[in-house]
Amino acid sequence: MLLYWNKYAQRLGDKGYKIMESLLLINDPKLNGTAITIELPNEGSKLDFEKEMNGLLGYLKGHLHNHDITIEVIVNESIENKRSFNDQDRYNRLYEINPNIELLRTTFGLDLE
């Protein structure tokens, strides 16, 4: 499930829906049977997520061949971004977005250290 969740997020990011992509990747969803639970940091995020939730549900149901999947959204005001990023992680993400960053790094002799 998590694999297709991340693939859907990447697909949205590629289409330019960066806010929805970041909401999907803010933390890993939890699976309990056919119920998926995702924690979001505020009500605004929850509203944005719920607008696009039908597309996500359709994608997951189709790829996982399970039409009983449900998604529950929990608002947790104290949530923090659980993914820690170091300089290399940030560079790798930027490289995925635009591979020309490698040319920039080598041209100016930039290091990540």
C-alpha positions as CSV (number, residue, x, y, z in Angstrom):
1,M,0.0,0.0,0.0
2,L,2.8,2.4,0.9
3,L,4.5,1.9,-2.4
4,Y,1.4,2.9,-4.4
5,W,0.7,5.8,-1.9
6,N,4.2,7.2,-2.7
7,K,3.8,6.6,-6.4
8,Y,0.5,8.5,-6.4
9,A,2.2,11.4,-4.5
10,Q,5.1,11.4,-7.0
11,R,2.6,11.4,-9.9
12,L,0.8,14.4,-8.4
13,G,4.1,16.2,-7.9
14,D,5.0,15.6,-11.5
15,K,1.7,17.2,-12.6
16,G,2.4,20.2,-10.4
17,Y,0.1,19.5,-7.5
18,K,2.9,20.1,-4.9
19,I,0.6,20.8,-2.0
20,M,-1.2,17.5,-2.3
21,E,2.1,15.7,-2.8
22,S,3.5,17.2,0.4
23,L,0.3,16.3,2.3
24,L,0.6,12.7,1.2
25,L,4.3,12.6,2.1
26,I,4.1,14.5,5.4
27,N,4.2,11.2,7.3
28,D,3.6,7.6,6.5
29,P,-0.1,6.4,6.6
30,K,-1.0,3.5,8.9
31,L,-2.8,0.5,7.6
32,N,-5.3,-1.4,9.7
33,G,-7.0,-4.0,7.7
34,T,-8.6,-2.1,4.8
35,A,-8.6,1.3,6.7
36,I,-5.8,3.7,6.0
37,T,-5.2,6.4,8.6
38,I,-3.3,9.6,7.9
39,E,-2.4,12.3,10.3
40,L,-2.3,15.9,9.1
41,P,-1.1,19.0,11.0
42,N,-4.2,21.2,10.7
43,E,-7.8,21.6,9.5
44,G,-6.8,23.4,6.3
45,S,-4.6,20.5,5.3
46,K,-7.4,18.1,6.0
47,L,-9.8,20.1,3.8
48,D,-7.2,20.2,0.9
49,F,-6.6,16.4,1.3
50,E,-10.3,15.6,1.4
51,K,-10.8,17.4,-1.9
52,E,-8.4,15.1,-3.7
53,M,-9.1,12.0,-1.6
54,N,-11.5,10.4,-4.2
55,G,-8.7,10.3,-6.8
56,L,-6.3,8.7,-4.3
57,L,-8.9,6.1,-3.3
58,G,-9.7,5.2,-6.9
59,Y,-6.0,4.8,-7.6
60,L,-5.3,2.6,-4.5
61,K,-8.4,0.5,-5.0
62,G,-7.5,-0.2,-8.6
63,H,-3.8,-0.9,-8.1
64,L,-4.3,-2.9,-4.9
65,H,-7.4,-4.8,-6.3
66,N,-9.3,-4.1,-3.1
67,H,-12.5,-2.0,-3.2
68,D,-13.0,-2.0,0.5
69,I,-10.2,0.5,1.2
70,T,-11.2,3.6,3.3
71,I,-9.1,6.6,4.3
72,E,-9.5,8.3,7.7
73,V,-7.9,11.7,8.2
74,I,-6.9,12.7,11.7
75,V,-5.9,16.3,12.6
76,N,-3.0,16.4,15.0
77,E,-1.9,20.0,15.7
78,S,1.3,18.8,17.3
79,I,2.5,16.8,14.3
80,E,6.0,17.4,13.0
81,N,7.4,16.4,9.7
82,K,8.7,12.9,10.6
83,R,11.0,12.7,7.6
84,S,14.4,14.1,8.6
85,F,16.4,15.5,5.7
86,N,20.1,16.0,5.6
87,D,22.0,17.9,2.9
88,Q,22.3,14.8,0.7
89,D,18.6,14.1,0.9
90,R,17.8,17.6,-0.1
91,Y,20.3,17.5,-3.0
92,N,18.8,14.1,-4.2
93,R,15.3,15.6,-4.2
94,L,16.4,18.7,-6.1
95,Y,18.3,16.4,-8.5
96,E,15.1,14.4,-9.1
97,I,13.3,17.7,-9.9
98,N,16.0,19.1,-12.2
99,P,19.1,17.0,-13.1
100,N,20.9,20.2,-14.3
101,I,21.7,20.9,-10.7
102,E,24.6,18.5,-11.0
103,L,26.0,20.8,-13.7
104,L,25.6,23.7,-11.4
105,R,27.3,21.9,-8.5
106,T,30.3,20.8,-10.6
107,T,30.7,24.2,-12.5
108,F,31.0,26.1,-9.2
109,G,32.8,23.4,-7.3
110,L,30.1,23.1,-4.7
111,D,30.2,20.3,-2.0
112,L,27.5,19.1,0.3
113,E,29.8,18.9,3.3
